[in-house]
């Protein structure tokens, strides 16, 4: 089965084999060496010199860690919202006592400097701005996070970014972008198994964390910082997943991080060329199309279940439907991690054939040709 869903993603045989070994003591030099490798290489992908912690948790756990360490009762947290995962960020901050301003963005747009500036003007007293870099639920990506970071710093506001599906797929550059807490997950563009959350914490963020008197027992940043002085975690880590992440990061860096990002960009160009040729309507507005996951409205007369089941049963391609209140209203196709030219082209072909089978006219041959052309135009290998 070809996984074209927004995670978990396919993992390489090298990564699979890296986990097939006997356990080690997580208080041993062997584990400390592993931790040094994983953290060092993760910082290269994050492009950060800040503290970086790895929690045995999903990406959502990383988001909760940010909320739990930063939020004090009454804090105003602004969340420009383009989908479900922004809503979930709001739930996390609200659970720790924040006054959450969930500002819904319209017309298929994601967070942008103009939108953030306008919302901050309308909502004085905001201390934290938080949003997903890439909104997986609607296929919408934010625009110019570096400028958003500048605006936040200028106003003394912290910036928290859920980059769970963005890290490794697009350049996030946490330090340059002014991201104070950046959260990533392993099962997306890093092409590792699910189960670890990576969180970077800036000096500005530490200033706020240090003022919080009651911190979470498991997600306590100070506790992790203390244990990182000897390259350990406070609690038992998922050692097999650390091995897998270590191997995956090494593979990305061996492949070349710039090439890894460029392949994602080429895959996105090819995928969107095929989708647009079929006349499919995207959730994202022009300029906000996620290069990591495309989300489409369901063509009239069809259902997401029919599209997904036909692709799965006839062509061995697994794509995703909508989540929560988007369920039954869309289908989504990912361009994540190990997905390259052949997988993108075959998916465009399989989707076209599926649409034809379900009674919608689709020119498969031309769509495939355009997808191939776009990939090759954007990818030098």
One Martini backbone bead per residue (centre of mass of N, CA, C, O) as a GRO file, in nm:
protein
  381
    1UNK     BB    1   0.094   0.038   0.025
    2UNK     BB    2   0.048   0.373  -0.060
    3UNK     BB    3   0.141   0.648   0.134
    4UNK     BB    4  -0.077   0.956   0.101
    5UNK     BB    5  -0.059   1.061   0.391
    6UNK     BB    6  -0.032   1.287   0.681
    7UNK     BB    7   0.029   1.051   0.850
    8UNK     BB    8   0.200   0.822   0.858
    9UNK     BB    9   0.496   0.751   0.711
   10UNK     BB   10   0.722   0.632   0.532
   11UNK     BB   11   0.997   0.405   0.588
   12UNK     BB   12   1.305   0.310   0.586
   13UNK     BB   13   1.495   0.032   0.615
   14UNK     BB   14   1.708   0.162   0.793
   15UNK     BB   15   1.508   0.248   1.013
   16UNK     BB   16   1.394  -0.026   1.080
   17UNK     BB   17   1.671  -0.163   1.156
   18UNK     BB   18   1.754   0.034   1.392
   19UNK     BB   19   1.533  -0.107   1.598
   20UNK     BB   20   1.675  -0.405   1.578
   21UNK     BB   21   1.747  -0.417   1.913
   22UNK     BB   22   1.876  -0.405   2.203
   23UNK     BB   23   1.856  -0.269   2.486
   24UNK     BB   24   1.930   0.024   2.673
   25UNK     BB   25   2.055   0.239   2.894
   26UNK     BB   26   1.928   0.567   2.970
   27UNK     BB   27   2.204   0.600   3.175
   28UNK     BB   28   2.409   0.585   2.943
   29UNK     BB   29   2.653   0.646   2.712
   30UNK     BB   30   2.497   0.540   2.471
   31UNK     BB   31   2.260   0.738   2.501
   32UNK     BB   32   2.416   1.003   2.502
   33UNK     BB   33   2.521   0.970   2.216
   34UNK     BB   34   2.244   0.962   2.084
   35UNK     BB   35   2.145   1.239   2.183
   36UNK     BB   36   2.361   1.412   2.051
   37UNK     BB   37   2.288   1.332   1.762
   38UNK     BB   38   1.987   1.409   1.752
   39UNK     BB   39   2.008   1.705   1.844
   40UNK     BB   40   2.218   1.807   1.644
   41UNK     BB   41   2.050   1.734   1.382
   42UNK     BB   42   1.789   1.882   1.455
   43UNK     BB   43   1.912   2.170   1.456
   44UNK     BB   44   1.969   2.172   1.151
   45UNK     BB   45   1.666   2.160   1.068
   46UNK     BB   46   1.568   2.403   1.248
   47UNK     BB   47   1.777   2.626   1.268
   48UNK     BB   48   1.921   2.611   1.572
   49UNK     BB   49   2.059   2.725   1.910
   50UNK     BB   50   1.860   2.627   2.084
   51UNK     BB   51   1.689   2.461   2.282
   52UNK     BB   52   1.637   2.092   2.262
   53UNK     BB   53   1.362   1.871   2.291
   54UNK     BB   54   1.259   1.521   2.368
   55UNK     BB   55   0.949   1.374   2.352
   56UNK     BB   56   0.741   1.116   2.462
   57UNK     BB   57   0.535   1.209   2.200
   58UNK     BB   58   0.333   1.374   2.032
   59UNK     BB   59   0.285   1.668   1.881
   60UNK     BB   60   0.063   1.748   2.081
   61UNK     BB   61   0.250   1.732   2.325
   62UNK     BB   62   0.429   1.969   2.237
   63UNK     BB   63   0.207   2.181   2.248
   64UNK     BB   64   0.137   2.140   2.546
   65UNK     BB   65   0.414   2.213   2.653
   66UNK     BB   66   0.402   2.505   2.570
   67UNK     BB   67   0.146   2.583   2.726
   68UNK     BB   68   0.238   2.482   3.015
   69UNK     BB   69   0.506   2.678   3.030
   70UNK     BB   70   0.374   2.972   2.941
   71UNK     BB   71   0.103   2.972   3.095
   72UNK     BB   72  -0.101   3.217   3.247
   73UNK     BB   73  -0.348   3.332   3.400
   74UNK     BB   74  -0.490   3.555   3.149
   75UNK     BB   75  -0.359   3.509   2.904
   76UNK     BB   76  -0.317   3.625   2.578
   77UNK     BB   77  -0.413   3.420   2.292
   78UNK     BB   78  -0.330   3.418   1.953
   79UNK     BB   79  -0.524   3.237   1.686
   80UNK     BB   80  -0.477   3.185   1.371
   81UNK     BB   81  -0.740   3.025   1.174
   82UNK     BB   82  -0.729   2.729   0.923
   83UNK     BB   83  -0.804   2.489   1.135
   84UNK     BB   84  -0.791   2.223   1.352
   85UNK     BB   85  -0.496   2.266   1.479
   86UNK     BB   86  -0.556   2.549   1.583
   87UNK     BB   87  -0.785   2.467   1.769
   88UNK     BB   88  -0.606   2.277   1.946
   89UNK     BB   89  -0.424   2.496   2.051
   90UNK     BB   90  -0.645   2.645   2.202
   91UNK     BB   91  -0.712   2.416   2.399
   92UNK     BB   92  -0.436   2.406   2.538
   93UNK     BB   93  -0.427   2.700   2.647
   94UNK     BB   94  -0.699   2.693   2.795
   95UNK     BB   95  -0.626   2.462   3.000
   96UNK     BB   96  -0.396   2.689   3.127
   97UNK     BB   97  -0.572   2.982   3.143
   98UNK     BB   98  -0.626   3.111   2.882
   99UNK     BB   99  -0.711   3.374   2.663
  100UNK     BB  100  -0.864   3.283   2.371
  101UNK     BB  101  -0.806   3.396   2.029
  102UNK     BB  102  -1.006   3.274   1.770
  103UNK     BB  103  -0.904   3.358   1.444
  104UNK     BB  104  -1.072   3.337   1.163
  105UNK     BB  105  -0.978   3.248   0.845
  106UNK     BB  106  -1.047   3.339   0.522
  107UNK     BB  107  -1.038   3.224   0.193
  108UNK     BB  108  -0.790   3.012   0.232
  109UNK     BB  109  -0.617   3.142   0.451
  110UNK     BB  110  -0.330   3.215   0.624
  111UNK     BB  111  -0.097   3.315   0.805
  112UNK     BB  112  -0.002   3.664   0.813
  113UNK     BB  113   0.124   3.966   0.861
  114UNK     BB  114  -0.139   4.126   0.818
  115UNK     BB  115  -0.320   3.954   1.000
  116UNK     BB  116  -0.157   3.978   1.264
  117UNK     BB  117  -0.148   4.284   1.285
  118UNK     BB  118  -0.453   4.329   1.292
  119UNK     BB  119  -0.515   4.148   1.541
  120UNK     BB  120  -0.332   4.304   1.740
  121UNK     BB  121  -0.481   4.574   1.713
  122UNK     BB  122  -0.766   4.442   1.811
  123UNK     BB  123  -0.579   4.288   2.058
  124UNK     BB  124  -0.489   4.394   2.332
  125UNK     BB  125  -0.250   4.208   2.537
  126UNK     BB  126  -0.093   4.016   2.383
  127UNK     BB  127   0.160   3.745   2.449
  128UNK     BB  128   0.059   3.522   2.231
  129UNK     BB  129   0.142   3.359   1.926
  130UNK     BB  130  -0.045   3.091   1.754
  131UNK     BB  131   0.045   2.836   1.501
  132UNK     BB  132   0.039   2.664   1.215
  133UNK     BB  133   0.245   2.642   0.958
  134UNK     BB  134   0.086   2.371   0.877
  135UNK     BB  135  -0.243   2.293   0.770
  136UNK     BB  136  -0.344   1.972   0.739
  137UNK     BB  137  -0.668   1.988   0.728
  138UNK     BB  138  -0.654   2.221   0.460
  139UNK     BB  139  -0.387   2.290   0.296
  140UNK     BB  140  -0.250   2.533   0.472
  141UNK     BB  141  -0.015   2.795   0.458
  142UNK     BB  142   0.191   3.007   0.569
  143UNK     BB  143   0.309   3.357   0.554
  144UNK     BB  144   0.589   3.490   0.642
  145UNK     BB  145   0.716   3.416   0.937
  146UNK     BB  146   0.946   3.615   0.969
  147UNK     BB  147   0.759   3.868   0.981
  148UNK     BB  148   0.591   3.775   1.216
  149UNK     BB  149   0.829   3.762   1.413
  150UNK     BB  150   0.897   4.065   1.399
  151UNK     BB  151   0.627   4.168   1.505
  152UNK     BB  152   0.640   4.024   1.777
  153UNK     BB  153   0.904   4.148   1.882
  154UNK     BB  154   0.816   4.448   1.858
  155UNK     BB  155   0.563   4.371   2.076
  156UNK     BB  156   0.642   4.147   2.293
  157UNK     BB  157   0.572   3.870   2.145
  158UNK     BB  158   0.517   3.544   2.138
  159UNK     BB  159   0.618   3.258   1.927
  160UNK     BB  160   0.413   2.978   1.838
  161UNK     BB  161   0.495   2.671   1.652
  162UNK     BB  162   0.337   2.434   1.452
  163UNK     BB  163   0.580   2.208   1.281
  164UNK     BB  164   0.505   1.908   1.236
  165UNK     BB  165   0.466   1.925   0.898
  166UNK     BB  166   0.717   2.120   0.819
  167UNK     BB  167   0.951   1.983   0.915
  168UNK     BB  168   1.139   1.893   0.621
  169UNK     BB  169   0.948   2.040   0.390
  170UNK     BB  170   1.029   2.322   0.496
  171UNK     BB  171   1.159   2.621   0.570
  172UNK     BB  172   1.179   2.740   0.903
  173UNK     BB  173   1.393   2.879   1.069
  174UNK     BB  174   1.361   2.953   1.380
  175UNK     BB  175   1.555   3.190   1.438
  176UNK     BB  176   1.507   3.374   1.186
  177UNK     BB  177   1.180   3.369   1.247
  178UNK     BB  178   1.123   3.408   1.564
  179UNK     BB  179   1.087   3.139   1.716
  180UNK     BB  180   1.026   3.039   2.045
  181UNK     BB  181   0.830   2.786   1.984
  182UNK     BB  182   0.912   2.469   1.833
  183UNK     BB  183   0.718   2.210   1.675
  184UNK     BB  184   0.773   1.857   1.624
  185UNK     BB  185   0.749   1.561   1.424
  186UNK     BB  186   0.840   1.234   1.305
  187UNK     BB  187   0.586   1.130   1.094
  188UNK     BB  188   0.667   1.310   0.855
  189UNK     BB  189   0.926   1.478   0.700
  190UNK     BB  190   1.134   1.283   0.870
  191UNK     BB  191   1.075   0.975   0.827
  192UNK     BB  192   0.944   0.860   1.097
  193UNK     BB  193   0.817   0.743   1.357
  194UNK     BB  194   0.589   0.767   1.584
  195UNK     BB  195   0.638   0.942   1.930
  196UNK     BB  196   0.786   1.225   1.881
  197UNK     BB  197   0.878   1.543   2.029
  198UNK     BB  198   1.002   1.853   1.912
  199UNK     BB  199   1.156   2.127   2.113
  200UNK     BB  200   1.208   2.467   2.088
  201UNK     BB  201   1.384   2.722   2.303
  202UNK     BB  202   1.405   3.038   2.368
  203UNK     BB  203   1.512   3.302   2.551
  204UNK     BB  204   1.240   3.447   2.561
  205UNK     BB  205   1.084   3.203   2.669
  206UNK     BB  206   1.244   3.163   2.935
  207UNK     BB  207   1.148   3.420   3.074
  208UNK     BB  208   0.856   3.312   3.107
  209UNK     BB  209   0.900   3.036   3.235
  210UNK     BB  210   1.046   3.149   3.499
  211UNK     BB  211   0.759   3.279   3.608
  212UNK     BB  212   0.656   2.997   3.654
  213UNK     BB  213   0.559   2.814   3.936
  214UNK     BB  214   0.368   2.603   3.782
  215UNK     BB  215   0.463   2.299   3.648
  216UNK     BB  216   0.478   2.035   3.460
  217UNK     BB  217   0.591   1.719   3.535
  218UNK     BB  218   0.655   1.615   3.234
  219UNK     BB  219   0.684   1.910   3.058
  220UNK     BB  220   0.930   2.032   3.197
  221UNK     BB  221   1.173   2.233   3.085
  222UNK     BB  222   1.369   2.247   3.328
  223UNK     BB  223   1.403   1.944   3.359
  224UNK     BB  224   1.521   1.897   3.075
  225UNK     BB  225   1.758   2.089   3.100
  226UNK     BB  226   1.897   1.944   3.333
  227UNK     BB  227   1.930   1.661   3.186
  228UNK     BB  228   2.089   1.779   2.932
  229UNK     BB  229   2.363   1.819   3.078
  230UNK     BB  230   2.376   1.474   3.042
  231UNK     BB  231   2.208   1.357   2.803
  232UNK     BB  232   1.905   1.338   2.919
  233UNK     BB  233   1.606   1.219   3.056
  234UNK     BB  234   1.378   1.221   3.311
  235UNK     BB  235   1.245   0.993   3.146
  236UNK     BB  236   1.154   0.728   2.981
  237UNK     BB  237   1.245   0.657   2.672
  238UNK     BB  238   1.200   0.585   2.328
  239UNK     BB  239   1.458   0.428   2.208
  240UNK     BB  240   1.373   0.322   1.928
  241UNK     BB  241   1.293   0.611   1.824
  242UNK     BB  242   1.571   0.735   1.848
  243UNK     BB  243   1.706   0.553   1.643
  244UNK     BB  244   1.523   0.627   1.407
  245UNK     BB  245   1.575   0.932   1.404
  246UNK     BB  246   1.876   0.921   1.369
  247UNK     BB  247   1.869   0.779   1.092
  248UNK     BB  248   1.690   0.982   0.940
  249UNK     BB  249   1.871   1.231   0.975
  250UNK     BB  250   2.116   1.112   0.836
  251UNK     BB  251   1.977   1.071   0.560
  252UNK     BB  252   1.906   1.365   0.504
  253UNK     BB  253   2.203   1.473   0.522
  254UNK     BB  254   2.315   1.287   0.302
  255UNK     BB  255   2.121   1.386   0.078
  256UNK     BB  256   2.043   1.675   0.156
  257UNK     BB  257   1.863   1.925   0.272
  258UNK     BB  258   1.813   2.090   0.016
  259UNK     BB  259   1.716   1.847  -0.153
  260UNK     BB  260   1.482   1.765   0.029
  261UNK     BB  261   1.324   2.029  -0.014
  262UNK     BB  262   1.320   2.024  -0.327
  263UNK     BB  263   1.154   1.765  -0.353
  264UNK     BB  264   0.903   1.872  -0.222
  265UNK     BB  265   0.857   2.103  -0.424
  266UNK     BB  266   0.834   1.923  -0.676
  267UNK     BB  267   0.598   1.749  -0.577
  268UNK     BB  268   0.396   1.981  -0.546
  269UNK     BB  269   0.396   2.081  -0.838
  270UNK     BB  270   0.296   1.813  -0.957
  271UNK     BB  271   0.038   1.768  -0.798
  272UNK     BB  272  -0.106   2.040  -0.871
  273UNK     BB  273  -0.110   1.999  -1.174
  274UNK     BB  274  -0.297   1.754  -1.171
  275UNK     BB  275  -0.536   1.868  -1.007
  276UNK     BB  276  -0.599   2.111  -1.194
  277UNK     BB  277  -0.660   1.944  -1.450
  278UNK     BB  278  -0.918   1.811  -1.303
  279UNK     BB  279  -1.070   2.061  -1.153
  280UNK     BB  280  -0.995   2.095  -0.861
  281UNK     BB  281  -1.089   2.219  -0.545
  282UNK     BB  282  -0.934   2.412  -0.322
  283UNK     BB  283  -0.895   2.532  -0.001
  284UNK     BB  284  -0.670   2.695  -0.097
  285UNK     BB  285  -0.533   2.973  -0.171
  286UNK     BB  286  -0.347   3.158  -0.349
  287UNK     BB  287  -0.029   3.108  -0.183
  288UNK     BB  288  -0.152   2.867   0.039
  289UNK     BB  289  -0.032   2.612  -0.067
  290UNK     BB  290   0.054   2.318   0.040
  291UNK     BB  291   0.354   2.118  -0.001
  292UNK     BB  292   0.242   1.865   0.191
  293UNK     BB  293  -0.084   1.917   0.160
  294UNK     BB  294  -0.373   1.837  -0.022
  295UNK     BB  295  -0.698   2.001  -0.034
  296UNK     BB  296  -1.023   1.883  -0.142
  297UNK     BB  297  -1.300   1.914  -0.285
  298UNK     BB  298  -1.582   1.748  -0.362
  299UNK     BB  299  -1.714   1.640  -0.622
  300UNK     BB  300  -1.991   1.641  -0.776
  301UNK     BB  301  -2.147   1.326  -0.686
  302UNK     BB  302  -1.937   1.261  -0.471
  303UNK     BB  303  -1.721   1.082  -0.243
  304UNK     BB  304  -1.471   1.024  -0.029
  305UNK     BB  305  -1.509   0.719  -0.001
  306UNK     BB  306  -1.506   0.645  -0.301
  307UNK     BB  307  -1.228   0.756  -0.366
  308UNK     BB  308  -1.057   0.605  -0.149
  309UNK     BB  309  -1.149   0.310  -0.206
  310UNK     BB  310  -1.067   0.296  -0.502
  311UNK     BB  311  -0.767   0.360  -0.469
  312UNK     BB  312  -0.707   0.126  -0.277
  313UNK     BB  313  -0.826  -0.128  -0.437
  314UNK     BB  314  -0.713  -0.066  -0.739
  315UNK     BB  315  -0.410   0.101  -0.660
  316UNK     BB  316  -0.277   0.115  -0.367
  317UNK     BB  317  -0.391   0.403  -0.252
  318UNK     BB  318  -0.352   0.614   0.034
  319UNK     BB  319  -0.585   0.843   0.142
  320UNK     BB  320  -0.745   1.127   0.279
  321UNK     BB  321  -0.966   1.271   0.479
  322UNK     BB  322  -1.150   1.429   0.691
  323UNK     BB  323  -1.169   1.616   0.996
  324UNK     BB  324  -1.419   1.620   1.178
  325UNK     BB  325  -1.586   1.889   1.036
  326UNK     BB  326  -1.443   1.774   0.753
  327UNK     BB  327  -1.600   1.534   0.728
  328UNK     BB  328  -1.706   1.464   0.397
  329UNK     BB  329  -1.560   1.744   0.247
  330UNK     BB  330  -1.283   1.584   0.184
  331UNK     BB  331  -0.957   1.537   0.032
  332UNK     BB  332  -0.617   1.400   0.089
  333UNK     BB  333  -0.272   1.474  -0.021
  334UNK     BB  334   0.054   1.377   0.018
  335UNK     BB  335   0.406   1.533   0.055
  336UNK     BB  336   0.614   1.310   0.226
  337UNK     BB  337   0.939   1.254   0.257
  338UNK     BB  338   0.969   0.971   0.047
  339UNK     BB  339   0.818   1.126  -0.158
  340UNK     BB  340   0.833   1.106  -0.506
  341UNK     BB  341   0.795   1.100  -0.834
  342UNK     BB  342   0.654   0.820  -0.874
  343UNK     BB  343   0.432   0.861  -0.654
  344UNK     BB  344   0.302   1.111  -0.768
  345UNK     BB  345   0.235   1.010  -1.053
  346UNK     BB  346   0.067   0.766  -0.968
  347UNK     BB  347  -0.147   0.928  -0.811
  348UNK     BB  348  -0.252   1.092  -1.046
  349UNK     BB  349  -0.339   0.848  -1.207
  350UNK     BB  350  -0.528   0.711  -0.995
  351UNK     BB  351  -0.721   0.948  -0.964
  352UNK     BB  352  -0.818   0.969  -1.254
  353UNK     BB  353  -0.928   0.681  -1.276
  354UNK     BB  354  -1.127   0.712  -1.044
  355UNK     BB  355  -1.299   0.941  -1.160
  356UNK     BB  356  -1.388   0.782  -1.406
  357UNK     BB  357  -1.523   0.546  -1.256
  358UNK     BB  358  -1.726   0.770  -1.103
  359UNK     BB  359  -1.809   0.974  -1.368
  360UNK     BB  360  -1.558   1.158  -1.417
  361UNK     BB  361  -1.398   1.364  -1.627
  362UNK     BB  362  -1.052   1.257  -1.704
  363UNK     BB  363  -0.727   1.359  -1.816
  364UNK     BB  364  -0.474   1.159  -1.752
  365UNK     BB  365  -0.243   1.195  -1.952
  366UNK     BB  366  -0.208   1.506  -1.920
  367UNK     BB  367  -0.172   1.515  -1.614
  368UNK     BB  368   0.084   1.345  -1.608
  369UNK     BB  369   0.256   1.521  -1.794
  370UNK     BB  370   0.242   1.776  -1.615
  371UNK     BB  371   0.364   1.652  -1.364
  372UNK     BB  372   0.633   1.569  -1.486
  373UNK     BB  373   0.719   1.850  -1.580
  374UNK     BB  374   0.717   1.987  -1.299
  375UNK     BB  375   0.919   1.812  -1.161
  376UNK     BB  376   1.160   1.846  -1.363
  377UNK     BB  377   1.168   2.162  -1.341
  378UNK     BB  378   1.219   2.143  -1.002
  379UNK     BB  379   1.431   1.896  -1.060
  380UNK     BB  380   1.786   1.793  -1.063
  381UNK     BB  381   1.879   1.561  -0.839
   0.00000   0.00000   0.00000
